[in-house]
Amino acid sequence: MSAVNDTKFNSAVFFLTGIPGLEDVHLWISIPFCLIYVISIVGNSVILFIIKTDPSLHEPMYIFLSMLAVTDIGISITTIPTILGIYLFNSGRISLDACFAQLFFIHLLSKIESSILLLMAFDRFIAICNPLRYASILTQPRIAKMGLVSVLRSVAVILPLPILLKRFQYCRDNVLSHSYCLHQDVMKAACSDISVNSIYGLFLKVVTVGLDSFLIFLSYVMIVKTVLSVASHTECLRALNTCVSHLCAVVLFYISDIGLSLIHRFGNSSTHLLQIILGYVYLLVPPLMNPIVYSVKSKHLRERIIRAFVK
């Protein structure tokens, strides 16, 4: 009986899906996806290059931005094979091991991005609320340790996901809701009791995205309180203007992340299209918009980019 189950497990595959009802125009749909990937990877690579080659940008804010750019490039590379495979080649078949690997890296990089956004909020908090000690608190060795802790935390909480999914039997061909593998989508395809996965998924969301977003909100409450108490109206706007880029990144990431989780947990068949669209927004829009927003809002970074490409 065990041998039969192992055979069923090993032969099972998942079928990824694009946008329902638009299969005939997949090739046309692939064009904006290709543009999004090109702009995301090139934009984040340019930011990394500028920060690395310009010593004046070796400051905490830009170091955290470079961490964010690396994470966004990783998310783009992780989803390229399956999304473009569907829309360019109509290839939606993916093996169990490949699916588990993809969902591990998608969730891992998403949790790392959440941690980096929290670190960037801490950077803005120190810069505005305690500017005299900014350089002494956020030293490069300390920033490196903070980044390492963020990665280790993310690995520790995400590693159980593929291990838990590996326990299940997948005794039929399974059609997933997205063009890539997500834990909350894959676990519903199992022929087993998924209550442990469901509880752990909720716990994971609370201790990572929930905790990070709460701490970011708390840091901005302290920032606003500090600015209003010690600065004039003009100085207040100038100080808050340095936070606009980070706030845009936070809104783009957390709204789509939390919204997608809620739809997967409480949605029904009528929200399937919204679930698909929100899934693309969750993984494609932040890597696309983050380099654009930071390049536009950061005068220092914008000048360096212009200087690098316009002689």
C-alpha positions in Angstrom: 0.0 0.0 0.0 2.9 2.3 0.8 4.5 1.6 -2.5 1.2 2.5 -4.3 1.0 5.8 -2.4 4.6 6.6 -3.2 3.9 6.0 -6.9 0.9 8.2 -6.8 2.9 10.9 -5.0 5.9 10.8 -7.4 3.7 10.8 -10.5 1.5 13.7 -9.4 1.9 17.0 -11.1 0.4 20.5 -10.8 -1.1 22.5 -13.6 -0.6 26.3 -13.3 -3.1 28.6 -14.9 -3.1 32.0 -16.5 -6.1 34.3 -16.7 -9.3 32.2 -17.3 -11.1 32.8 -20.6 -8.1 34.5 -22.2 -6.2 31.5 -23.4 -6.4 32.6 -27.0 -4.6 35.8 -26.4 -1.8 34.5 -24.1 0.9 35.6 -26.5 -0.4 39.2 -26.4 -0.7 39.1 -22.6 2.9 37.9 -22.4 4.1 41.3 -23.8 3.3 43.4 -20.7 4.6 40.6 -18.5 7.9 40.7 -20.4 8.1 44.5 -20.1 7.4 44.3 -16.4 10.2 41.8 -15.9 12.7 43.7 -18.0 12.0 47.0 -16.2 12.0 45.3 -12.8 15.4 43.5 -13.3 17.1 46.4 -15.1 15.7 49.1 -12.7 16.8 47.2 -9.6 20.2 46.3 -11.2 20.8 49.9 -12.0 20.1 50.9 -8.4 22.5 48.2 -7.2 25.2 49.4 -9.6 24.9 53.0 -8.7 25.0 52.4 -5.0 27.9 50.0 -5.2 30.0 52.3 -7.4 29.3 55.6 -5.7 30.9 55.9 -2.2 28.7 58.8 -1.3 25.7 56.4 -1.4 27.2 54.0 1.1 24.8 55.3 3.8 22.3 53.2 5.8 19.3 54.3 3.8 20.9 53.3 0.5 22.3 50.0 1.9 18.9 49.0 2.9 17.6 50.0 -0.5 20.2 47.8 -2.1 19.0 44.9 0.0 15.5 45.6 -1.2 16.7 45.6 -4.8 18.4 42.3 -4.4 15.2 40.8 -3.0 13.1 42.2 -5.8 15.4 40.8 -8.4 15.2 37.4 -6.7 11.4 37.5 -6.7 11.3 38.4 -10.4 13.7 35.6 -11.3 11.8 33.0 -9.2 8.5 33.7 -11.0 9.8 34.2 -14.6 10.0 30.5 -15.6 6.4 29.6 -14.9 4.6 32.9 -15.7 6.3 33.4 -19.1 6.1 29.6 -19.7 2.3 29.8 -19.5 1.8 32.9 -21.6 4.6 32.3 -24.2 4.6 28.5 -24.6 1.3 27.4 -23.0 3.3 25.2 -20.6 1.6 25.0 -17.3 2.8 21.6 -16.1 5.1 21.6 -13.1 6.4 18.7 -11.0 6.0 18.5 -7.2 9.6 19.1 -6.4 9.8 22.1 -8.7 6.6 23.5 -7.3 7.8 23.1 -3.7 11.1 24.7 -4.6 9.3 27.7 -6.2 6.9 28.3 -3.3 9.8 28.0 -0.8 11.7 30.8 -2.6 8.7 33.0 -3.2 7.6 32.9 0.4 11.2 33.2 1.6 11.9 36.3 -0.5 8.6 37.8 0.4 9.3 37.4 4.2 12.8 38.9 3.6 11.3 41.9 1.8 8.9 42.4 4.8 11.9 42.3 7.2 13.8 44.8 5.0 10.8 47.2 4.9 10.8 47.0 8.7 14.5 47.8 8.8 14.0 50.8 6.5 11.3 52.1 8.8 13.7 51.7 11.7 16.3 53.7 9.6 13.8 56.5 9.1 12.9 56.5 12.7 16.5 56.9 13.9 17.2 59.5 11.2 14.3 61.7 12.3 13.9 61.0 16.0 17.6 60.7 16.9 19.6 62.3 14.1 22.7 63.0 16.3 23.3 59.3 16.9 22.2 58.1 13.5 25.7 57.3 12.2 26.8 55.7 15.5 23.7 53.4 15.7 23.4 52.3 12.1 27.0 51.3 11.4 27.8 49.0 8.5 28.7 46.0 10.6 25.4 46.4 12.5 23.4 46.8 9.3 25.1 43.6 8.0 24.0 41.7 11.2 20.5 43.1 10.9 20.3 41.8 7.3 21.6 38.4 8.3 19.1 38.1 11.1 16.3 39.0 8.6 17.4 36.2 6.3 17.8 33.6 9.0 14.4 34.5 10.5 12.8 34.1 7.1 14.5 30.7 6.4 13.5 29.4 9.9 9.8 30.2 9.4 9.5 29.2 5.7 11.5 26.0 5.7 8.7 24.0 7.4 6.3 24.8 4.5 7.7 22.4 1.9 8.4 19.8 4.6 4.8 19.9 5.7 3.6 19.7 2.1 5.9 16.8 1.4 3.9 14.7 3.9 0.8 14.8 1.9 -0.4 12.5 -0.9 -1.4 14.1 -4.2 -3.4 11.4 -5.8 -4.6 13.3 -8.9 -3.6 16.0 -11.3 -4.2 19.3 -9.7 -5.0 22.7 -11.2 -3.7 25.6 -9.2 -5.2 29.1 -9.1 -2.0 31.0 -10.1 0.8 31.0 -12.7 3.2 30.0 -9.9 3.1 27.9 -6.7 2.0 29.3 -3.4 1.6 27.4 -0.1 -2.0 28.4 0.5 -2.9 27.2 -3.0 -0.9 24.0 -3.1 -2.1 22.7 0.3 -5.7 22.8 -0.9 -4.8 20.2 -3.6 -3.7 17.6 -1.1 -5.8 14.5 -0.5 -5.1 14.7 3.3 -6.0 16.7 6.3 -4.5 20.2 5.9 -5.4 21.6 9.3 -1.8 21.7 10.5 -0.7 23.6 7.4 -3.6 26.0 7.7 -2.8 26.8 11.3 0.9 27.2 10.6 0.2 29.4 7.6 -2.0 31.7 9.8 0.7 31.7 12.6 3.4 32.5 10.0 1.4 35.4 8.6 0.9 36.9 12.1 4.5 36.6 13.3 6.0 38.0 10.1 3.8 40.2 8.0 1.5 41.1 10.9 4.2 41.9 13.4 6.4 43.7 10.8 3.5 45.9 9.6 2.5 46.7 13.2 6.1 47.8 14.1 6.3 49.9 10.9 3.0 51.6 11.8 4.4 52.1 15.3 7.6 53.7 14.0 5.7 56.1 11.9 3.5 57.1 14.8 6.6 58.0 16.7 8.1 59.8 13.6 5.0 61.9 13.2 4.8 62.6 16.9 8.5 63.7 17.0 8.2 65.9 13.9 5.1 67.7 15.0 6.6 68.4 18.4 9.9 69.9 17.4 9.6 71.2 13.8 7.9 74.0 11.9 5.4 73.3 9.2 8.0 73.5 6.5 10.5 71.4 8.3 7.8 68.9 9.1 7.0 68.4 5.4 10.6 68.2 4.5 11.2 65.5 7.1 8.1 63.5 6.1 9.1 63.8 2.4 12.1 61.6 3.1 9.6 58.8 4.1 7.4 59.0 1.0 9.3 56.4 -1.0 9.3 53.9 1.9 5.6 54.4 2.6 4.8 53.7 -1.1 6.8 50.5 -0.9 5.1 49.5 2.3 1.6 50.2 0.9 2.3 48.3 -2.3 3.7 45.2 -0.5 1.4 44.8 2.5 -1.9 45.6 0.9 -1.4 43.0 -1.8 0.1 40.5 0.6 -2.6 40.7 3.3 -5.4 41.0 0.7 -4.2 37.8 -1.2 -4.0 35.9 2.1 -7.5 37.0 3.1 -9.0 36.0 -0.3 -7.3 32.6 -0.2 -8.6 31.9 3.3 -12.1 33.4 3.1 -12.8 33.9 -0.6 -15.2 31.9 -2.8 -15.6 31.2 -6.6 -16.8 34.7 -7.2 -13.5 36.2 -6.1 -11.3 33.9 -8.2 -10.5 36.6 -10.8 -9.7 39.1 -8.1 -7.5 36.5 -6.5 -5.5 36.0 -9.7 -5.1 39.8 -10.3 -4.1 40.4 -6.7 -1.6 37.5 -7.0 0.1 39.3 -9.9 0.1 42.6 -8.1 1.6 40.9 -5.0 4.6 39.5 -6.9 5.1 41.8 -9.9 4.2 45.4 -8.9 6.6 45.9 -5.9 9.7 44.9 -7.9 8.5 47.1 -10.7 7.6 50.2 -8.8 10.2 50.2 -6.0 13.2 51.3 -8.2 11.0 53.8 -10.0 9.6 55.4 -6.8 13.0 55.6 -5.1 14.7 57.0 -8.3 12.0 59.7 -8.6 11.8 60.7 -4.9 15.4 60.5 -3.9 17.1 63.5 -5.4 20.6 62.2 -4.5 20.0 58.8 -6.1 18.3 60.4 -9.2 21.3 62.7 -9.8 23.7 59.8 -9.6 21.7 57.8 -12.1 21.4 60.7 -14.5 25.2 61.4 -14.2 26.0 57.7 -14.9 24.0 57.6 -18.1 24.1 61.1 -19.4 27.5 62.6 -19.9 
